[in-house]
């Protein structure tokens, strides 16, 4: 549950007939950034991290970007592209909702989707990629020009060639952590130098 200084509401993000259900959290006072979670229902629950980030002055939107039938489709790469398209809908919604910088955060396959979206969406100011799969064509990585916080565990670091591809134009800050607890992730995001 959010604290007394954080509002939480269920919202609908619409684009034509398509509707994305989401949860919007906004702490009272000045915002450091608005984090849009590239939420994949097959991945870890993002609500605890969103609530912890609210305590650190980050608004957040946790949208349901895939329907249950889509989440278990035969083509994971296609899912990353589908998530990235719907992520773009949500980042535009957040840009209209508040004036804070928009940051997208994804884990595993959804981190790939966040990187794809960052290459095409000018409203996205930064990406937090947690243990990305990097299972996408290099052309998507080469389009990323915004700062990227790459968070991985010590025992599962990405190949240097993939990390280098992101850094061709944008800034990449890489963190290797012993574990990915909610508190540790929140500390990493809130301690990162975000774009102004």
Helices and strands as residue ranges (DSSP letters): E 6-15, E 18-27, E 33-37, H 47-54, E 58-63, H 68-71, H 76-97, E 102-107, H 109-118, E 124-130, H 138-142, E 147-153, H 160-166, E 172-177, H 182-190
